[in-house]
Amino acid sequence: MKKIYIIRHCQAEGQAADAKLTELGEKQAEELARFLKNISVEIIISSPYIRAIQTIQPLALQKGIEIDTDVRLKERVLSQHSHPDWLEKLQATFKDSDLKYDSGESSNEATERIRAVVDEILESEYETVVLVTHGNLMSLLLREYTDEFGFNEWQTLSNPDAYLI
């Protein structure tokens, strides 16, 4: 049976693609590597964002595995513009999966993106895979497996967080 570990990145300095892990985030990445050390990981696929790569780097070094990056694992863009009520806007996209803001992605579009990665893994020869991504995208994937995972559950995610699917 295939095992896919989906991991949300550790604590970072910000939301930009080049935001690095904080000092605490670096410690969290080391702890994450210790947590996963007894798992026979065959492949690691990460968002290309620096914080995601830095999150899984200690495990990759420990296992002697290169990190593959996949742009489909990057964070969902809610909007190309800053909105002071972004949290309310995000919550609305959990209720209406087709809702889309100015040049952003709907929940359905973002789900389709990460679902394609998972579908490829399911069709591959790999049995144990680690995916590293971001909170919103992770929550949309988890919602594919349980309807009970929604906005409130997204709010309870931690940095890092890990689920087995």
The 8 nearest C-alpha neighbors of each residue, nearest first, counted from 0:
[[1, 2, 126, 127, 121, 3, 125, 164],
 [2, 0, 126, 127, 3, 121, 125, 128],
 [1, 3, 127, 126, 164, 128, 4, 0],
 [2, 4, 128, 164, 163, 129, 127, 5],
 [5, 3, 163, 129, 162, 130, 128, 164],
 [6, 4, 130, 162, 161, 131, 129, 3],
 [7, 5, 161, 131, 160, 130, 132, 8],
 [6, 8, 133, 160, 159, 132, 134, 131],
 [9, 7, 51, 159, 54, 158, 133, 6],
 [8, 10, 159, 158, 24, 54, 27, 11],
 [11, 9, 24, 158, 20, 21, 8, 23],
 [12, 10, 20, 21, 13, 19, 24, 50],
 [11, 13, 18, 21, 19, 20, 10, 14],
 [14, 12, 18, 11, 15, 19, 20, 17],
 [13, 15, 18, 16, 12, 11, 17, 50],
 [14, 16, 18, 17, 13, 48, 12, 19],
 [15, 17, 48, 18, 49, 14, 50, 47],
 [16, 18, 49, 15, 48, 19, 50, 14],
 [19, 17, 15, 13, 12, 16, 50, 49],
 [20, 18, 50, 11, 12, 49, 17, 21],
 [21, 19, 11, 24, 50, 10, 12, 25],
 [20, 22, 24, 11, 23, 12, 10, 25],
 [21, 23, 25, 24, 20, 26, 10, 11],
 [22, 24, 26, 21, 25, 27, 10, 20],
 [25, 23, 10, 21, 27, 9, 20, 22],
 [24, 26, 28, 22, 27, 23, 20, 21],
 [27, 25, 23, 29, 28, 24, 30, 22],
 [26, 28, 24, 30, 25, 29, 31, 9],
 [29, 27, 54, 31, 25, 26, 30, 24],
 [28, 30, 32, 26, 31, 27, 57, 33],
 [31, 29, 27, 33, 32, 28, 34, 26],
 [30, 32, 34, 28, 33, 29, 27, 35],
 [33, 31, 58, 29, 35, 30, 34, 36],
 [32, 34, 30, 36, 31, 35, 29, 58],
 [33, 35, 31, 32, 36, 30, 37, 29],
 [36, 34, 32, 33, 38, 37, 31, 58],
 [35, 37, 33, 38, 34, 32, 58, 61],
 [38, 36, 35, 39, 34, 33, 40, 32],
 [37, 39, 35, 36, 40, 127, 34, 41],
 [40, 38, 41, 37, 127, 36, 62, 35],
 [39, 41, 127, 38, 42, 128, 129, 43],
 [42, 40, 127, 128, 39, 125, 43, 126],
 [41, 43, 128, 40, 129, 44, 64, 127],
 [44, 42, 129, 66, 128, 130, 67, 45],
 [45, 43, 67, 130, 68, 66, 129, 131],
 [46, 44, 131, 68, 130, 69, 47, 67],
 [45, 47, 72, 73, 132, 48, 69, 68],
 [46, 48, 68, 70, 45, 69, 49, 73],
 [49, 47, 16, 46, 51, 50, 17, 52],
 [48, 50, 52, 17, 51, 19, 53, 18],
 [51, 49, 19, 53, 20, 52, 48, 18],
 [52, 50, 8, 54, 49, 53, 48, 46],
 [51, 53, 49, 54, 55, 50, 56, 45],
 [52, 54, 56, 50, 51, 55, 49, 20],
 [55, 53, 28, 51, 52, 8, 9, 56],
 [54, 56, 58, 52, 53, 57, 59, 28],
 [55, 57, 59, 53, 58, 54, 52, 60],
 [58, 56, 60, 59, 55, 32, 29, 61],
 [59, 57, 32, 61, 60, 55, 56, 62],
 [58, 60, 64, 56, 62, 61, 57, 63],
 [61, 59, 63, 57, 58, 62, 56, 64],
 [60, 62, 58, 59, 63, 57, 32, 36],
 [63, 61, 59, 64, 60, 58, 40, 36],
 [64, 62, 60, 59, 61, 65, 58, 66],
 [65, 63, 59, 62, 66, 60, 42, 43],
 [66, 64, 59, 67, 63, 43, 42, 60],
 [67, 65, 43, 44, 68, 64, 59, 45],
 [66, 68, 44, 43, 45, 65, 69, 42],
 [69, 67, 45, 47, 44, 46, 66, 70],
 [68, 70, 71, 46, 72, 45, 47, 44],
 [71, 69, 72, 73, 46, 47, 68, 45],
 [70, 72, 69, 112, 73, 113, 46, 116],
 [73, 71, 46, 70, 132, 69, 113, 74],
 [74, 72, 46, 70, 71, 132, 75, 47],
 [75, 73, 133, 136, 76, 72, 135, 132],
 [74, 76, 136, 77, 109, 73, 135, 104],
 [77, 75, 103, 78, 104, 74, 79, 102],
 [76, 78, 103, 104, 75, 100, 89, 79],
 [79, 77, 103, 80, 100, 76, 101, 102],
 [78, 80, 102, 103, 101, 81, 76, 77],
 [81, 79, 78, 82, 101, 102, 77, 103],
 [80, 82, 83, 79, 78, 85, 84, 77],
 [81, 83, 85, 84, 80, 78, 88, 86],
 [82, 84, 85, 81, 86, 87, 88, 80],
 [83, 85, 82, 87, 86, 88, 89, 81],
 [86, 84, 88, 82, 87, 83, 89, 81],
 [87, 85, 89, 88, 84, 90, 83, 91],
 [88, 86, 90, 89, 85, 84, 91, 92],
 [89, 87, 85, 91, 86, 90, 84, 92],
 [88, 90, 86, 92, 91, 87, 85, 93],
 [91, 89, 87, 93, 92, 88, 150, 86],
 [90, 92, 88, 94, 89, 93, 95, 87],
 [93, 91, 95, 89, 94, 96, 90, 98],
 [92, 94, 90, 91, 95, 96, 150, 149],
 [93, 95, 91, 92, 96, 90, 149, 150],
 [96, 94, 92, 98, 97, 93, 91, 106],
 [95, 97, 106, 107, 92, 98, 93, 105],
 [98, 96, 105, 95, 107, 99, 106, 92],
 [99, 97, 105, 95, 92, 96, 100, 106],
 [98, 100, 105, 104, 103, 97, 101, 77],
 [99, 101, 103, 78, 102, 77, 98, 104],
 [102, 100, 78, 103, 79, 99, 80, 77],
 [103, 101, 79, 78, 100, 104, 99, 77],
 [104, 102, 78, 77, 76, 100, 101, 79],
 [105, 103, 77, 76, 99, 108, 109, 106],
 [104, 106, 99, 108, 97, 107, 98, 96],
 [105, 107, 96, 109, 108, 110, 92, 97],
 [106, 108, 110, 105, 96, 109, 97, 111],
 [109, 107, 111, 105, 110, 106, 104, 112],
 [108, 110, 112, 106, 111, 107, 75, 104],
 [111, 109, 107, 112, 113, 108, 139, 114],
 [110, 112, 114, 108, 109, 113, 107, 115],
 [111, 113, 109, 110, 115, 114, 71, 108],
 [114, 112, 116, 115, 110, 111, 71, 72],
 [113, 115, 111, 117, 116, 112, 110, 118],
 [116, 114, 118, 113, 112, 117, 111, 119],
 [117, 115, 113, 119, 114, 118, 120, 112],
 [116, 118, 120, 114, 119, 115, 121, 113],
 [117, 119, 115, 121, 120, 116, 114, 122],
 [120, 118, 122, 116, 117, 121, 123, 115],
 [121, 119, 123, 117, 122, 118, 116, 125],
 [120, 122, 118, 119, 123, 117, 1, 125],
 [121, 123, 119, 120, 118, 124, 125, 117],
 [124, 122, 120, 125, 121, 119, 126, 118],
 [123, 125, 126, 122, 120, 121, 1, 127],
 [126, 124, 123, 127, 41, 128, 120, 42],
 [125, 127, 1, 2, 124, 128, 0, 41],
 [128, 126, 2, 40, 41, 125, 3, 1],
 [127, 129, 3, 42, 40, 41, 43, 4],
 [128, 130, 4, 43, 3, 5, 44, 42],
 [131, 129, 5, 44, 45, 6, 4, 43],
 [132, 130, 45, 6, 7, 5, 51, 46],
 [131, 133, 7, 46, 72, 6, 45, 51],
 [134, 132, 7, 74, 136, 135, 137, 8],
 [135, 133, 137, 136, 7, 138, 153, 132],
 [134, 136, 138, 137, 133, 139, 75, 153],
 [135, 137, 139, 138, 134, 133, 75, 74],
 [136, 138, 134, 140, 135, 139, 133, 141],
 [137, 139, 141, 135, 140, 136, 153, 134],
 [140, 138, 142, 136, 137, 141, 110, 135],
 [139, 141, 137, 143, 142, 138, 110, 136],
 [142, 140, 138, 143, 144, 139, 137, 145],
 [141, 143, 148, 145, 139, 146, 144, 140],
 [142, 144, 140, 141, 145, 139, 146, 110],
 [145, 143, 142, 141, 146, 140, 164, 148],
 [146, 144, 142, 147, 143, 148, 141, 149],
 [147, 145, 142, 148, 144, 143, 149, 141],
 [146, 148, 145, 149, 142, 152, 144, 141],
 [149, 147, 142, 146, 152, 145, 141, 138],
 [150, 148, 152, 151, 147, 153, 93, 142],
 [149, 151, 153, 152, 90, 93, 154, 148],
 [152, 150, 154, 153, 149, 155, 148, 90],
 [151, 153, 155, 154, 149, 150, 148, 156],
 [154, 152, 150, 151, 156, 155, 138, 149],
 [155, 153, 151, 152, 156, 150, 157, 149],
 [154, 156, 152, 153, 157, 151, 150, 160],
 [157, 155, 153, 154, 160, 152, 158, 134],
 [156, 158, 160, 159, 155, 7, 9, 154],
 [159, 157, 9, 10, 160, 8, 7, 156],
 [158, 160, 9, 8, 7, 157, 10, 6],
 [159, 161, 7, 157, 158, 6, 156, 162],
 [162, 160, 6, 5, 7, 4, 159, 163],
 [163, 161, 5, 4, 164, 6, 160, 3],
 [162, 164, 4, 3, 5, 2, 161, 6],
 [163, 3, 2, 4, 162, 5, 144, 141]]
